[in-house]
Amino acid sequence: MSEPTNSLPLSTDSPDLAPFFAKLDAARAASLELGSATTQQKNEALVEVAHTLRAHVPEIIEANQRDIDAGRASGLTDALLDRLALTAPRIEALAVAVLEIVGLPDPVGDVVRGSTLPNGVQIAQLRVPFGVVGAIYEARPNVTVDIAALALKSGNAAVLRGGSAALNSNQILVSLIQQAIAQHGIPAASVQSIDEFGRAGARALMQARGQVDVLIPRGSAALINTVVTESKVPVIETGAGVVHIVLDETAPVQWSVDIVHNAKTQRPSVCNTVETLLVLAAAADRVLPAVGAKLTKSGVTIHADERAIALLPDAVPATEEDWSTEYLSLDLSVRIVDTLDEAIDHIRRYSTKHTESIITNDLGNAEYFLNRVDSATVMVNTSTRFSDGGEFGFGAEVGISTQKLHARGPMGLQELTSTKWIVRGNGQSRA
């Protein structure tokens, strides 16, 4: 599967990056002001962002179309072109998400825990912003708005590397956000793009330890792996989505048909779409033909193992590579397994630990699956498409973390905060 031309690894050629570091300095200064902004001030700025997006839909679409045309000419895949596209409904959805973030509680200043020591010293652990949050992503202009809005509400400045594939889209979005927030006393430098510095800028962002507090990559497995392995800045790792659904021997046929179809076709280019279907042998004859028929009718190419292909006349033979492939397209790999443990073993071997779901009427199987599967989100009897910050009530998401430190799963406002300890005394000394 081809990737955008801006995919990492990065060139070692570096132009003069003095303006780049000036942007980081401006972001740090902005973060100090933003960190002490009131909730009302941040909310008013975000409301202005939503109104500004709605007021400039034609201009956003025009800029985005230039990116679409360039991407198509350069051979971007259909999945990446879909991620790149901004339509009027998608822009409205971004505005709605920003307003949903306005309605969420501000995490800054929340007391995580606290106590009074026997000597009268009072201690409290409070949520505080990270400071400067960097993000590296590709062909996803919606991420520009999502991360900017979440960063602003959580008191962080955002430095965004959205890549050459979405250069025009990101340029107008960042400009509109800056105009909107400045009207409410939030520094325009609270949201900045470094796309003009190209790959050298992305590499410099990864090396900017001390100037950037945390870095979040979103995109292909190659991009994420490069950022994780080469960055000197602390990274919250988001993951590619080799996502599984299991149908056990009690799976209702209609649930199986509807859920698998939704998880594969509702928007196949995103990371929470299902990529592999595992069917217990005891259910295969009963459920698989119906599931396959609806998928095939919707244009899905099924890559089936030897046992499954006998029940799926339109399928093509699966290869070993299929089990570890994040298609991000209308393709699905299907395998028949003998036991639930075999299905879980398959998931452990091939999963990227993003999202897995089981369709079952057996409570024991459901709980066994929930307890034994080690992924960021584990589901029972629902579409994997619900593994999403917006669906979880976060308004939007920074990404879906597949690591275990600090944050795991869809990341919202709280995941963009750290903590600090506040200690108050009245003259105590330690004995």
KANORKA-V485230 format. One line per field, one symbol per residue. ss: DSSP state (A for helix, B for strand, O for the rest). psi: psi as a letter, one per 30 degrees, with the letter a starting at -180 (. if undefined). burial: b if it has 24 or more other C-alpha atoms within 12 Angstrom, else e. A space follows every 50 residues. Layout:
ss = ???
psi = ???
burial = ???
//
This chain:
ss = OOOOOOOOOOOOOOOOOAAAAAAAAAAAAAAAAAAOOOAAAAAAAAAAAA AAAAAOAAAAAAAAAAAAAAAAAAOOOAAAAAAAOOOAAAAAAAAAAAAA AAOOOOOOOOBBBBBBOOOOOBBBBBBBBOOBBBBBBOOOAAAAAAAAAA AAAOOOBBBBBOOAAAAAAAAAAAAAAAAAAAOOOOOAAABBBOAAAAAA AAAAAAAOBOOBOBBBBBOOAAAAAAAAAAOOOOBBBBOOOOBBBBBOOO OOAAAAAAAAAAAAAOOOOOOOOBBBBBBBAAAAAAAAAAAAAAAAAOOO BBBBOAAAAOOOOOOBBOOAAAAAOOOOOOBBBBBBBOOAAAAAAAAAAA OOOOBBBBBOOOAAAAAAAAAAOOOOBBBBOOOAAAOOOOOOOOOOOOOB BOOOOOOOBBOOOAAABBBBBBBBOOOOOOO
psi = klllfgklllkfkjajgeeefeeeeeeeeeeeeefgkleeeeeeeeeeee eeeefheeeeeeeeeeeeeeeeefgkleeeeeefkjleeeeeeeeeeeee eeflkkfkfkjelllklfgfkkkkjkklledjklkklkhifeeeeeeeee eeeggkkkjkjflffgeeeeeeeeeeeeeeeffggkkeffjkkgffgbee eeeeeffhkffkekkjkkbleeeeeeeeffkfkkkjklllijkkkkjafg kkeeeeeeeeeefefeifglfgkkfkkkkkeffeeeeeeeeeeeeefggk kkjkleeefffifgllklleeefgkjehaikkkkkkleleeeeeeeeeef kghdkkkkjlgjeeeeeeeeefkilekklkhlkfffikeeffgfeakeaj kgafkdkkakkbeefglallkkkkahgkkk.
burial = eebbbbbbbbeeeeeeeeebbebbbbbbbbbbbbbbbebebbbbbbbbbb bbbbebbebbbebbbbbbebbeeeebbbbbbbbbbbbeebbbbbbbbbbb bbebebbbbbeeeeeeeeeeeeeeeebbbbbbbbbbbbbbbbbbbbbbbb bbbbbbbbbbbbbbbbbbbbbbbbbbbbbbbbebbbbbbbbbbbbbbbbb bbbbbbbbeebbbbbbbbbbbbbbbbbbebbebbbbbbbbbbbbbbbbbb bbbebbbbbbbbbbbbbbbbbbbbbbbbbbbebbbbbbbbbbbbbbeeeb bbbbbebbbebbeebbbbeeebbbbbbbbbbbbbbbbebbeebbebbbeb bbbbbbbbbbeeeebbeebbeebbbbbbbbbbbbbbbbbbeeebbbbbbb bbbeeebbbbbbbbbbbbbeeeeeeeeeeee
//
